[in-house]
Amino acid sequence: MGARKDETAGAARLAFEEASAWLAGLEERPVLPEGAEEAARSFGGPLPEDGSGAVAALEELAAGLDAATASPGPRFFHFVTGGVTPAALGADWLATALDQNAFSWVGSPLATRLETVAVGWLQELFELPPEWGGALTTGATSANFMGLGAARQWWGEQHGRDVGADGMAGLPPVPVLSSGFIHPSALKALAQLGIGRATVQTFSRDAVGRIDLPALEQALRGLGGAPAILVGNAGEVNAGEFDPIAALADLAEEHGAWLHVDGAFGLFARVSPRSAHLTEGVERAHSVIADGHKWLNVPYDCGFAFVRDPALLARVFSLQAAYLPGEEPEPTYGYLSPESSQRARAVAVWAALRAWGRSGYREMVERHLDLAQRLAARVDDAPDLERLADVPLNIVCFRYRPAGLPEEELDALNARLGEQVLADGRVYVGTTSFGGCVAFRPAIVNWRSRESDVDLLVEVVQELGAGLLARTK
C-alpha cells in the first residue's frame, strides 16, 4: 500500500466523469432502471486478498450504476425525497474532498463557521427567533432525538434532576402527548431517549389521526401541573396535514409544558405566504426540527434542530476529555448534537442557501404547491381515480377506483398496483394506509419536478391499473 502510486487524481477524474454522465441523463432515466436488482446483486463475493487499485475499483463500481434509483430526479415521489441543487451538489463534492470534521473550531474553522452561518440563515428562512440556537445532524430522526433530548433534560430539571448527568432512575414516567399524526421517527427518538414508544398518549378524533384537542387538554389538566412534553406535527406524511400548532402553543403556555414541533418537511410551509398559515405558532415552540434532504434539496444525509434554550443541548450532548477543546470562538457543534465526529454538512447547506436565497426557495415551494394542485385536479377529473383528502401542501393522497369494483376489493387492487408502479420504474410512488384505505401519497419536493412529471404519474397509475384490472377479470 505504501509503495502504490498516488491514485487520487485519477480516481477523482473518473468519479467526476461517471457522475456527470449519470446526471446528464437523469431527467430521462427511468426511476428504477431495467435490471436494477440484478445489477445490485452483481456486487459480492469474498474479500479480495489483493486489491485492484482505486481506478479499477471505481470502474467496477461505475459498471453497476444501474443498481441506483434515480432518486435525485424529477419523478421520484416516494418517501418525501428531495433532489440536490447544483450548488449543493458541487459543495458536497468539495466537502468530501476537504474531508473536514465539523466537531469543533480547532478541527475546522471553515466547517464550524459555515454551520453557524447556515443555522442562522435557516432560522431566518423559517422565521424563528434569532436568540434560538441549533445544529445540523443526519436527518429528522436525529433532529427529533436532539429536540426531544433537550425536552427530556428540561423535564428532568423540573423534577430537580440533571438527567444528562445522573440518568432517570427513580423519576416518574415522562408524559408525552400528541395527535395521531406523530411520526415513527419521533417515536424512535423517544425509544432511544429511554422515554419509550408505548408511553406516548395520542388523541385523535378520527381514523386519519387528526387531533382531539379537548381530550388532549383534559389529559394535561389531569396531570395536575406536572411537566409534560407535547409533540406537534407540521406536515403529516400521508396527506400533508398539520396539527394546530398555535393551539398547542397556547396549551403549552397554560400548563407549563414543552412543545416540540416535528416539521420534517412541513416547516418549509413557512417559506411562502401562501402556506405560512399552516405553521402559525411554530415560533412559540421550545424545539423545532426539519430535514435538509427533503425540501431544502441538499444531499443525504442532513437535518437540523432548533431549540429555544440551546444550553439544554449542551447539557445532553457535551463530552469531556483532556484532549478535547474548551471554550472556542464559535459553538462546538460536537457538544450540541449526537455525533462527535461529523461530516461538514454545512458546506452544502450554506452553498444551497447562498445560491438561491430566500426568494429562490420561496419560488420552488410555490411551484410545488402549484404542482400538487395540478395533480389533485388531474385526479379529480379522472373517472378511475379518487382523491381521499384535501391538499394543504405538497402531498396528494388518492387511490385507483375503477367504476363498478366493490369497495371490499379496492385495497387489494391498490396494493398490487403499488407494487407494479414501483416495478415499472417510470415514476416512483409508494402506497400507505389512510383512513383505512390503501392509497398512493406522492410528495412533491424535488426542484427538478415539472408539470409533465406529475402528469406522467397519473398516466402510469391509470395505465397499469387498467392492465391489472383486465387481468383479474
SULFENFEN-V162789 format. One line per field, one symbol per residue. phi: phi as a letter, one per 20 degrees, with the letter a starting at -180 (. if undefined). psi: psi as a letter, one per 20 degrees, with the letter a starting at -180 (. if undefined). burial: + if it has 9 or more other C-alpha atoms within 8 Angstrom, else -. A space follows every 10 residues. Layout:
# SULFENFEN-V162789
phi = ???
psi = ???
burial = ???
This chain:
# SULFENFEN-V162789
phi = .fefffdgff ffffffffff ffffdffefg fdffnfffff ffeqnffffd fenfffffff fffdfffefe ffefdedeml deecfgffff ffffffffle eefbfffagf fffffgffff ffffgelegf ffbraeberf ffffgfffff fffgffffem ceffedmdgn efgefccbef egegffffff ffenenffff edccdbffof feffffffff fffmnffbdd deddoffecm ecfffffffg ffffdmeedd dedgcfffgf fdffcfffdg ogfefdbbcb eeeeffmdff dbbbcccfdf fffffedfbc afeefefcfc geffedbfee fbfefffffg fffffdmfff ffffgfffgf ffffffffff eefdccfdbf cfccddebbe bffnefgfdf fffffffgff ffffnfccbe dbdclndfbe bfddcefefc gfffffgfff ffffffffff fee
psi = ghipqojggg gggggggggg gghhjgiipq goqpjghhhg iipbrqpqgp qirgghghgg ghijiiipql hirijnjqjm prboqgghgg hhghhgghlq ojgrghhnhg hgghgggggg hhhggjlqph irrarqahah ghghggghgh ghggghhhjk pnhhgiajpi qrqopppaai ipqhhhhggh ghijhqgiip pqoqirihjq pnghhgghhg hiikiqqrpp oqonnqihjk rqqngghhhg ggghjkrpop oolghihihi hphhihhhjp ihijrhqprr qhjdihlrqq qprqppphni hhghigjrqp qhiqqcprhr qohijirhpf pqqmhhghgg gghhghaghg hgggghhhgg hghggghggh ipijqppirr nidjpoorrp nqpipqhiih ggghghgghh gghgihropr rapokjqprq mppojphipr ghghghgggg ggghghgghh hi.
burial = ---------- +--++--+-- -----+---+ +++--+--++ ---------- ---++-+++- ---+-++-++ ++++++++-+ +++++-++++ ++--+----+ +++++-+++- ++++++++++ +-++++-+-- -+++++++++ ++++++++++ +++++++--- -++------- ---+++++++ +++-++++++ +++-+++-++ -+++----++ ++---++--+ +-----++++ ++++++-+++ ++++++-++- ++--++++++ ++++++++++ ++--++-+++ ++--++++++ +++++++++- ++++++++++ -+++++++-- -------+-- ++++++++-- -+-+++++++ +++--+++-- ++-+++-++- ++++++-+++ ---++++--- ++++++++++ +--------+ +-+++-++-+ ++--++++++ ++++---+++ +++++++-+- --++++++-+ ++-++--++- ---
